[in-house]
Each structure stands twice: as C-alpha cells, then as structure tokens.
C-alpha cells in the first residue's frame, strides 16, 4: 500500500509484488464480439469459403464480387477482392510461421519444474495355451504353376498414363 507521505515516484517493491499477486484474483473483462466490420474483415471472415469457391467451383474474382454483392450488399471490384485475398493469404502464412517459431523457441521459465519422463512398464505376457489340433485332417491339394510370361508390351511411352489410369486418378477429385 502506498503511503501518502511517500512521493509518487518512489514505490515500495513489496507494494508492487502485493499488487501483482492481487491481480490474479481480478475477474476477466468480457467484451462482446463486434457486430459490424469492414468489407476486408468480411472477406477475411469467409476467406476459406471463398477459396473453396475458386478452387472447387471454378469461380473467378468477378464471380466472387457478384456473390458478395448479392449476399452482403458489398460492392467490391474483382481487383479489390483479389488484393484482399492475397493480403489475407500472406497474413495467414506469416502467422503460421510465427507460431511455429514460437513453439520451437519457447523454453521453460526459471520457476517451472522440469518433469522427468516416467517409463511405461507393461506387465509380462502370460504364456498362451497351445491351440488344440484340428478335428479334421488337412489334405494336400495340387496347385498348377503358371508359367511366367513376359507382360505384354505397352504402346505408352514411359511417363504416359493410360485412359484407365487417368480415370482412376481424376475420379478421386
């Protein structure tokens, strides 16, 4: 506690520490999410859907402009939408890099105890009883050996795909 006799520019460290400890018991201030946003924020909010429309539904930027105008009343040019989406894409890449670099550089604080790994010991397996002999006798069968033939020559050059391979590959998508 600061005493009235002490000047303002000198504060006891014990008071600072007490205030820091007391801050842990303060309730969080809950702010409601914003109700309104800018056109760029709207594009950022549905960015994943817009990318889906472009990649999977073959929309271009003018189609997205029409879509946003009909759905939200946003009058954006295709060039503006392209700029917004490129900027959002760049921000997302940078934030992923930042998170990865933070994860790799985070070290435990000096007060954090280091926990040693505990080995996991599994109980010994009990010997399984041997299987009883089969009731019926197995009779050997004769299997004809197929003579190894060279596979037929393909008319395709190396690296080319047959029509069946093309269908199989592109039907996945």
Secondary structure as UniProt FT lines:
FT   TURN            4..5
FT   TURN            8..9
FT   HELIX           13..23
FT   TURN            24..25
FT   HELIX           39..45
FT   HELIX           47..56
FT   HELIX           61..72
FT   HELIX           78..105
FT   TURN            110..111
FT   TURN            158..159
FT   HELIX           163..170
FT   TURN            171..172
//
